[in-house]
């Protein structure tokens, strides 16, 4: 049986390879493997994007007689910067540019879509953060696993 593709790895690899530093300086990219996993980074060194699997991680919708179906994978990217609110939006814009330009370019997924951006206003002064939701899709795939 072939390995199931890991959505967050595909997204982070694509961002790493497609980032255009002439649009906005490339941030550090980190993948977190658990929701409650602690992570540390120094924003004085530069901006960060933390990638993780979102909830639900995987959604399968059967079609017709349930032999085929559509699969949806959810990924979340957290953006962090000390620079400015404008910098946060520029980081978001570069992620969105990559998602739109490479909508059908991933090997193990038929489509990747930028779905939402939420700016988070917290109690920390001069730290700008936001969360991007991305959805990967495989439509009309064989659901039987024998």
Residue pairs with C-beta under 8 A, 6 or more apart in sequence:
1 145
5 108
5 109
7 53
7 57
7 73
7 74
7 75
7 109
7 136
8 31
8 51
8 52
8 53
8 75
9 31
10 106
10 107
10 108
10 109
10 112
10 136
11 51
11 75
11 77
11 112
11 134
11 136
12 29
12 31
12 51
14 98
14 102
14 105
14 106
14 112
15 29
15 49
15 51
15 95
15 98
16 29
18 98
18 101
18 102
19 26
19 94
19 98
20 94
20 97
23 90
23 93
23 94
23 97
24 87
24 90
24 91
24 93
24 94
25 46
25 47
27 46
27 47
27 48
27 49
27 79
27 81
27 91
28 41
28 45
28 46
28 47
28 48
28 49
29 48
29 49
29 51
30 39
30 41
30 48
30 49
30 50
30 51
31 50
31 51
31 52
32 39
32 50
32 51
32 52
33 52
35 52
35 55
39 50
41 48
41 50
41 80
43 80
43 81
43 82
43 127
44 82
47 79
47 80
47 81
47 82
47 83
47 87
47 91
48 79
48 80
48 81
49 77
49 78
49 79
49 80
49 91
49 95
50 77
50 78
50 80
51 75
51 76
51 77
51 78
52 75
52 76
52 78
53 74
53 75
53 76
54 74
54 75
54 76
54 133
55 74
56 74
57 73
57 74
58 71
58 72
58 73
58 74
59 71
59 72
59 73
59 74
60 69
60 70
60 71
60 72
60 143
61 69
61 70
61 71
61 72
62 68
62 69
62 143
63 69
63 70
63 140
66 143
67 142
67 143
67 144
68 140
68 141
68 142
68 143
69 140
69 141
69 143
70 137
70 138
70 139
70 140
70 141
71 137
71 138
71 139
71 141
72 135
72 136
72 137
73 109
73 135
73 136
73 137
74 133
74 134
74 135
74 136
75 133
75 134
75 135
75 136
76 131
76 132
76 133
76 134
77 95
77 131
77 132
77 134
78 129
78 130
78 131
79 88
79 91
79 92
79 95
79 128
79 129
79 130
79 131
79 132
80 127
80 128
80 129
81 87
81 88
81 91
81 127
81 128
81 129
82 126
82 127
82 128
83 128
84 128
85 119
85 128
87 128
88 119
88 128
88 129
88 130
91 130
92 117
92 130
92 132
95 114
95 132
96 114
96 117
96 132
99 112
99 113
99 114
99 134
100 114
102 112
103 111
103 112
103 113
104 110
104 111
105 112
106 112
106 136
108 138
109 136
109 137
109 138
110 137
110 138
110 139
111 136
111 137
111 139
112 134
112 135
112 136
112 137
113 134
113 135
113 136
113 137
114 132
114 133
114 134
115 133
115 134
115 135
116 132
116 133
117 130
117 131
117 132
117 133
118 130
118 131
119 128
119 129
119 130
120 129
120 130
120 131
122 129
